[in-house]
Each structure stands twice: as structure tokens, then as C-alpha cells.
Amino acid sequence: MEMDGIRDESLVNPQLDFNETKLHNSFRQKTWDETLTKDSWMVFKIMAEFVDGYEKLAKIGPCVSIFGSARLKPENKYYEMAVEIAEKITKLGFGIITGGGPGIMEAGNKGAFNAKGKSIGLNIDLPFEQHFNPYINKSYSMNFDYFFVRKVMFVKYSQGFIVMPGGFGTLDELTEAMTLIQTNKIGKFPIVLVGSEFWGGLLDWFKATLLKEGMIAEDDLELYRVVDTADEAVAHIKAFYDKYSVNVNF
């Protein structure tokens, strides 16, 4: 289809897959009105997501975010461990924030739900994998179009981070938290990596490559703690807040 010399590849060639269509359309020349209209409405959508998130989460109290793979099944040891961690952290007085989907996210919400705590789910619209799990408090179930808005909510309302095994999304959330702490944009809240066997290769690379090449400082290796059991993960969160005499109960 052509209009004023502009061709929409998704209509011209219906055989193109989703990725091909996005690539073709990103290169096609757009009119000024088309660009201005789309960008202006995007700004309003982004603002709406921020406002909605701030309003819903402003009074949730201290929380810990649990990150991890959407692909792990309930019988996986890390799923079971995430449930246990969430239950025990909830009993300390924290709410639990997850990405709201299946896998580790479901496990985190399930643990909070079992312990009758606040179970928050920040879902994202994706073409696969992602759907709300049934363990989220209805008043704290949110859906986002933009990853960056969702990540702001994770960090703004969390006083600690539990990072279970996961893929690119989990790495994105982990490095976001570490970068913000490293650059003093947020306080030095605890980051707990669960599973030394899983995380070992990445952490070795931090030391052998990033540190060796001067890309990070020695102190940056202190931004996280690696544990292998639920009790160790919970103990690190508790010790951090015992140190600062913070009352975390809602």
C-alpha cells in the first residue's frame, strides 16, 4: 500500500514475519505529521504509565523485588527456592514485587500470597511467555507497554533485590540495579544472587575481564552477595536492615 509515496511493508508483503516488518517500517521515510503525531501520543502514553504506577505503588511500604526466568517450571529447584525465599521475606515485613508473569515471577508472588503479604505484579505486554500469574493482589496488578517504565517501578519501590537464575531480561534487571547503586542514583540496597553454580561464569568474567580491563573498580564486586540457599538469601536481607535498625513492617 502506498500513500503520498510512503509504503507500509506490513501491508505490501503480508508474508514478512513480525521482526522483518518492524525492520522494514523503521527504515521507511515518514512524513512530519506522522512522526509528530506518533511521538506526541507516545509521550502521553509514557506519562500515563508513570502516573498510574506512582499512584498505585506510593503506599505499598518496603518491598523486595524478585527477578528470574519466566521459563522455569514449578518442579524446578529454583522455583521452589523462590517460593521459600518470598515466604520468609514476607514474614520479615516486606512486600514482594515481581514481573507478574510465570516461572520465578509466579514463585515470588506465590510465596508472598502464601504468607498473606503484599504480592505485587508488574506485567509487560509481550508476544510470548508473559501473562499474569494467579498469586498477585488485584489492587497491585499492573500492566506496562514500556520496559523502561516498568524498570523504574521495580527500582523506585524496592529496598532489596533477589536475583534468581534467568536470561536476558533478568540480566537487564540485575545490571540496572547494580548500575544505579554504582553511580549513587539509589542507595546501596542489598542485591542477592541465588545459585553460585549458575552465576559463577558471569562473576568470573566480571573479575577476569571487566576488573582486569579497568571497566569496573574492585569495590564494585561488593555490590552483590552470592548464596545457595533460601535461608542465606533471607539472612542477608535481614542483616542489612538489622544494621540500619529499619522497621519494615507495614
N, C-alpha and C positions, 0 to 999 in steps of 0.2 A: 504494500500500500504506500502511495506517495501523496504528500500534501505539502504544497509550496516547496517542492524539491527535497523534502525530508522523507526518508524511508524508515519505517519501523520494521526491523528484521524479524521480530516475533510474528508479525502478520504476513510478511512476504514469504517466509520459509518456515512453515509450521513443523518441519522435521528437525529444526535445531533444538538441542536439549537446553535445559534451563541455564547452564553455565555459558553455552555458546550465545544464547540470546542476550544475556547480560553483557557479555563482552562486545558483541556487535552494537548494541544500543549505547554502550558507553563511548563508542567512537563516532557515532553519528552526530552530525552537526545539529545543534538545537537553536531555535530562534530565541531572541532576547526575552520575549514574553513567556515562552515555555520555561526557560531557565529561571526567570524571576518568580514566576508563579509556583513552580515546584519547590524552589529553595525557601520561599517565604512560608509556604504551608508546612514545610519540614520544620522550620524554626518553631512554629506554633505547636506542632506535634511533640517536639522535644520538650518544650516548656511544659506542656500538659503532663507528660510523663514525670518530669521532675516535681511538679506541684503535687500531683497525685501521690507520688512516693513519699515526699516530705510530710504531707498531711496524714497519711496512714501510719507512718513509722515514727513520727515525732515522739510518741509517748510509750513506746514499747519497752523502754528500760534497757539495762545492759544485756547484750547478746553476744553469742559466739557464732561465727559463720563456719559451716562445714562444706568444704569443696571436695569434689571427687567425680569419678566417671559415672555417666548415665547408663553405661552398658553392663555394669556388674549386677548379677542376679542375687536373689535373697539367700541362696545357698553358698555364695562366695564368702570366704572368711573375712574379707574387708567390709562387706555389707554388714555382717553380724557384729563386727567390731564397731562400726559406725553407729549402729543402734545402741550398743552398750555405752559408748562414749557420750552420745547425746542424752541418754537417760541420766547418766551420772552428772553431767554438766548442768542439766536442767535442775537436778536436785540441789545443786550449789546455789541456784537462784538466777541462772541465766536463761534467756530465751535462745532459741536455735533458729538461725537463718540458713536457708539453703536455696539452691536454684529452682526448687519447686518441682523438679521432674522425677524420673525414675532412678534406679541404681542407688548410688551413695546418697543422692539428694533425698530420695524416698526414705532411706535408712535413717538419716539425720532427723527428718520430720517425724518418723515413726517413734524414735527414741524420745523426742520431746512430747509427743502425743501420749505415749505410754506413761510418762512421768507427770502427765497433766500440767505441762508447762506451755509456754507460748511457742507455737510452731509456725514459723514464717516461711512463705514460699515466694521467691521472686522468679517467676517463669519468663521464658523468652519464646517468641514465635520462631519456630524452625521448621524446615521442610521434612525433618525426620527426627526420631528419637524423643523429642521433648513433648511431654504432656503433664498436666498436674497430677501429683500423687494424692491419695485419699487422706493423708495424715496432716494436712495443713489446716490451721484455724481459718475459717471462712473470712473472718474480718482482716486477716493478714495474707490473703491470697492475691497476688498481683501479677499482671502480665505486661511484658515490655516488648516493644519493637526494636529498641536500640540497645546493643550490648553495653555501650559506654554509660548510658543512664543507669542500667542495672548494676554495673560495677560500682558506680558512685554509691548506690544504696547499700551494697554489701559492705563497703569500707566505712561509710559515714556512721552506720548504726551498729558496728561490731567492735567489741573490745577484746577480741581474740580470734584466731583463725586455726581451725583444724583442717589439715590438707591430707586427704586420703589419696590412694593411687588413682590416677586419671590421665586423660590425654591432653590434647592441645588446649581445650577450654580450661582445664584445671591448671595447667602451666601458666596460662594467661592470668588467671586469678591469683595464683601464687606470686608471680613476678610483679603484678600490680601492687600487691600488699607490700612486698619487700622494697620496691622502688619508692613508694610513698613514705615508708619508715626510714629508708636510707637517706632520703632527701629532706627529712624532717617536715614533711607535709602533714603527717599524722604522728601521734605518739608511738612510742616503741612498745606496741602491744605484742603479746606472745603469738608466735607462729609455730605450730607443731606439725611436723611431717610424720605421718604414720606409715611405718614399713621401711626399715633400713635396707632390706634387700631390694625393694622396688626403687627407692630413691638413690641408692648408693652410686650408680653410674653417673647420674646428674651431679651429685655432690662432689664426686671425684673430679668431674670436668670443671666445676667451679674452681677447685683448688689448682688442678694441673694446667688449666688453660686461662680462665678469667683472672685468677690471682697472679699467676706467673707472668701473664702479659700486661699486668698493671691495669686491667679493666675494672677491678674491684679492689677494695682495701681489705686487709686482714680482719679488721673489725666487722666487715660485712658478713663474715662467716658466722658471726654471733647473732645474726638476725633471726635464726630459726633453731629449733631443737628437734632432733630425730628420736622417735620412740618406736617400740614394737608391741606395746600392749595398751589396752584401753585405760588401765589404771595409771600408767605412766603419763599418758596424754592428759588425763584429768588432773593428775597431781601437779603437772607443770602449770596448767591454768590456775589451779587453786593457789599454788605457791606464789605466783606472780601477784595475785590480788591480796593474799595474806600480807605480802611485803608492803603493799601500799595501803593496807587497812581499809580497803574499799568494801562497803556494804552493797552487795549485788542483788539482794532480794528485792523483788518487785513490790 
